[in-house]
Amino acid sequence: MERFLVFDVNETLLDLGPIRSGFAEAFGDEAVASTWFATLLKLSFVSAIVDDYHPFTDLAAAAFDMVRAGRAAKVTDEVRDDILGRIRSLPPHPDVLPAIERMAEAGIPMAALTNSPPATAKAQLTNAGIAPYLAQILTVDMVRRFKPAPEVYRTAAARLAVPIDHMVMVAAHDWDVAGAMHAGAAGAFVTRPGQVLSPLQPTPAFVVADLGELADALGA
């Protein structure tokens, strides 16, 4: 059986540049976007560990409020909602569509697996032109626990009707790839700027600079 590629969405396929620009405009410092995203991930990890599920969009707003309070910044809820609303129309990274088209032409099956809620994920991938190439758009809503919880990846494999050891989780986050590998899947790590592998986790089957390099490795 051939490999089934399963893509993370935010940062892996889609460029968070418009959100970073929004933070720069609101806070006067683009680096605040990284603080917000790290806070968002922290909230998702805590949610998974203590089994207290809230939609990712709710966590995103809570993370924004925490960062705003921590900086005592006078940023309105309307500005917050505008910045976070940009997630539905993020552009794909330049390498994404050409590589996905190549892999589709080669007959490599593909899906998405994201922390975003279903409506947000569908809007994101449709607006970016990626959705038509995907067999399914899967989200953590199916198990109400965020990545990297192992049941997320195992349920994804079951939904795709593929043995988990034939599933390849493609992500620009080392914790996502590590979670998939610990659940029994293979991993493909995309070294987007600023992203590095943890030296404490197993080395993924693929470590690539972009999706074009992954397509090359898969013979597409």
C-alpha positions as CSV (number, residue, x, y, z in Angstrom):
1,M,0.0,0.0,0.0
2,E,1.3,3.5,-0.9
3,R,1.8,6.3,1.5
4,F,-1.1,8.6,2.4
5,L,0.1,12.1,3.0
6,V,-1.7,14.0,5.7
7,F,-0.9,17.7,6.0
8,D,-1.0,20.1,8.9
9,V,-2.5,23.4,7.7
10,N,-1.3,26.5,9.6
11,E,2.3,27.3,8.9
12,T,2.8,24.1,7.0
13,L,0.6,24.8,4.1
14,L,-0.5,28.4,4.8
15,D,1.5,31.5,5.4
16,L,0.7,33.3,8.7
17,G,2.1,36.6,7.2
18,P,-1.2,38.4,7.2
19,I,-1.8,37.6,10.9
20,R,1.8,38.7,11.7
21,S,1.1,42.0,9.9
22,G,-2.0,42.5,11.9
23,F,-0.1,42.1,15.2
24,A,2.6,44.5,13.9
25,E,-0.1,47.1,13.2
26,A,-1.9,46.6,16.5
27,F,1.0,46.2,18.9
28,G,3.8,47.9,17.0
29,D,5.8,44.7,17.0
30,E,5.4,41.7,14.7
31,A,7.1,39.5,17.2
32,V,4.0,39.6,19.4
33,A,2.4,37.3,16.8
34,S,4.9,34.6,17.8
35,T,4.1,35.1,21.5
36,W,0.4,34.8,20.6
37,F,0.9,31.6,18.6
38,A,3.0,30.1,21.4
39,T,0.3,31.0,23.9
40,L,-2.3,29.4,21.7
41,L,-0.3,26.2,21.4
42,K,0.1,26.1,25.2
43,L,-3.6,26.5,25.7
44,S,-4.3,23.6,23.2
45,F,-1.7,21.4,25.0
46,V,-3.3,22.1,28.4
47,S,-6.8,21.4,26.9
48,A,-5.7,18.0,25.6
49,I,-3.9,17.0,28.8
50,V,-6.7,18.0,31.2
51,D,-9.5,16.9,28.8
52,D,-11.2,20.3,28.7
53,Y,-12.0,20.9,25.0
54,H,-12.7,24.3,23.5
55,P,-12.7,25.0,19.8
56,F,-9.3,26.3,18.5
57,T,-10.8,29.6,17.5
58,D,-11.9,30.2,21.1
59,L,-8.4,29.3,22.3
60,A,-7.0,31.8,19.7
61,A,-9.1,34.6,21.1
62,A,-8.2,33.7,24.7
63,A,-4.5,33.6,23.7
64,F,-4.9,37.1,22.2
65,D,-6.6,38.4,25.3
66,M,-3.8,37.0,27.5
67,V,-1.1,38.6,25.3
68,R,-3.0,41.9,25.3
69,A,-3.3,41.8,29.1
70,G,0.3,40.9,29.6
71,R,1.4,43.9,27.6
72,A,-1.3,46.2,29.0
73,A,-2.0,47.1,25.3
74,K,-5.1,49.1,24.4
75,V,-6.2,46.9,21.5
76,T,-9.9,46.6,21.0
77,D,-11.9,43.4,20.6
78,E,-12.8,44.6,17.1
79,V,-9.1,44.7,16.1
80,R,-8.6,41.3,17.7
81,D,-11.5,39.9,15.7
82,D,-10.2,41.4,12.5
83,I,-6.7,40.0,13.0
84,L,-7.9,36.5,14.0
85,G,-10.4,36.5,11.2
86,R,-7.6,36.6,8.7
87,I,-6.9,33.0,9.4
88,R,-9.7,32.0,7.0
89,S,-8.0,33.6,4.0
90,L,-4.3,32.9,4.5
91,P,-2.3,32.4,1.3
92,P,-0.5,29.2,0.7
93,H,3.3,29.2,0.8
94,P,4.7,29.6,-2.7
95,D,5.9,26.0,-2.9
96,V,2.6,24.4,-1.8
97,L,0.3,24.4,-4.8
98,P,2.9,23.4,-7.4
99,A,4.1,20.5,-5.2
100,I,0.5,19.3,-4.4
101,E,-0.4,19.4,-8.1
102,R,2.7,17.3,-8.9
103,M,1.8,14.8,-6.1
104,A,-1.8,14.6,-7.2
105,E,-0.7,13.9,-10.8
106,A,1.5,11.1,-9.4
107,G,-1.6,9.6,-7.7
108,I,-0.3,10.2,-4.2
109,P,-3.4,10.4,-1.9
110,M,-3.6,13.4,0.4
111,A,-5.7,14.8,3.2
112,A,-5.4,17.6,5.8
113,L,-5.5,17.2,9.6
114,T,-5.7,20.4,11.6
115,N,-6.5,21.8,15.0
116,S,-8.9,24.4,13.3
117,P,-12.6,23.8,13.5
118,P,-14.3,22.2,10.4
119,A,-15.8,25.4,9.0
120,T,-12.6,27.3,9.4
121,A,-10.5,24.5,7.9
122,K,-12.8,24.2,4.9
123,A,-12.7,28.0,4.3
124,Q,-8.9,28.1,4.7
125,L,-8.2,25.3,2.3
126,T,-10.9,26.3,-0.2
127,N,-9.7,30.0,-0.3
128,A,-6.1,28.8,-0.7
129,G,-7.0,26.5,-3.7
130,I,-5.8,23.4,-1.9
131,A,-9.1,21.7,-1.0
132,P,-9.8,20.1,-4.5
133,Y,-6.6,18.0,-4.1
134,L,-7.6,16.5,-0.7
135,A,-9.5,13.3,-0.1
136,Q,-10.7,14.6,3.3
137,I,-10.3,17.7,5.5
138,L,-10.0,16.2,9.0
139,T,-10.0,18.2,12.2
140,V,-9.5,17.5,15.9
141,D,-13.2,18.0,16.4
142,M,-13.6,14.3,15.6
143,V,-12.0,13.4,18.9
144,R,-12.3,16.7,20.8
145,R,-8.6,16.6,21.7
146,F,-5.8,18.6,20.1
147,K,-2.7,17.4,18.4
148,P,-0.3,15.9,19.4
149,A,-2.6,13.6,21.3
150,P,-2.2,10.1,19.8
151,E,-5.9,9.5,19.3
152,V,-6.0,12.3,16.8
153,Y,-3.7,10.6,14.4
154,R,-5.1,7.1,15.0
155,T,-8.6,8.4,14.3
156,A,-7.4,10.2,11.2
157,A,-6.0,6.9,9.9
158,A,-9.2,5.1,10.6
159,R,-11.3,7.8,8.8
160,L,-9.0,7.5,5.8
161,A,-9.2,3.7,5.9
162,V,-5.4,3.4,5.9
163,P,-3.1,1.5,8.3
164,I,-1.5,4.1,10.4
165,D,2.0,3.0,9.5
166,H,1.2,4.0,5.9
167,M,0.1,7.5,6.9
168,V,2.7,10.3,6.7
169,M,2.1,13.4,8.8
170,V,3.5,16.4,7.0
171,A,4.1,19.4,9.3
172,A,6.3,22.3,10.1
173,H,6.0,21.7,13.8
174,D,8.2,19.1,15.4
175,W,5.7,18.4,18.1
176,D,3.1,17.5,15.5
177,V,5.4,15.2,13.6
178,A,6.6,13.6,16.9
179,G,3.0,13.0,18.0
180,A,2.2,11.3,14.8
181,M,5.3,9.1,14.9
182,H,4.6,8.1,18.5
183,A,1.0,7.1,17.4
184,G,2.5,4.8,14.7
185,A,2.6,7.0,11.6
186,A,5.6,8.2,9.6
187,G,6.6,11.8,9.7
188,A,7.7,14.5,7.3
189,F,9.1,17.6,8.8
190,V,9.1,20.8,6.7
191,T,11.8,23.2,7.9
192,R,9.9,26.5,7.5
193,P,11.8,29.5,8.7
194,G,12.4,29.3,12.5
195,Q,11.2,25.7,12.8
196,V,13.7,23.1,14.1
197,L,13.5,19.5,15.1
198,S,13.7,18.5,18.8
199,P,16.9,16.5,19.4
200,L,15.0,14.3,21.9
201,Q,12.5,12.9,19.3
202,P,13.0,10.3,16.6
203,T,14.2,11.5,13.2
204,P,11.3,11.7,10.8
205,A,11.3,9.7,7.5
206,F,11.5,12.9,5.6
207,V,13.2,16.2,6.5
208,V,12.6,18.7,3.7
209,A,13.0,22.5,3.1
210,D,9.6,22.7,1.3
211,L,6.9,20.5,-0.3
212,G,8.7,20.5,-3.6
213,E,11.5,18.7,-2.0
214,L,9.0,16.2,-0.5
215,A,7.5,15.7,-3.9
216,D,11.0,14.9,-5.3
217,A,11.6,12.5,-2.5
218,L,8.3,10.7,-3.3
219,G,9.1,10.5,-7.0
220,A,6.4,12.9,-8.0
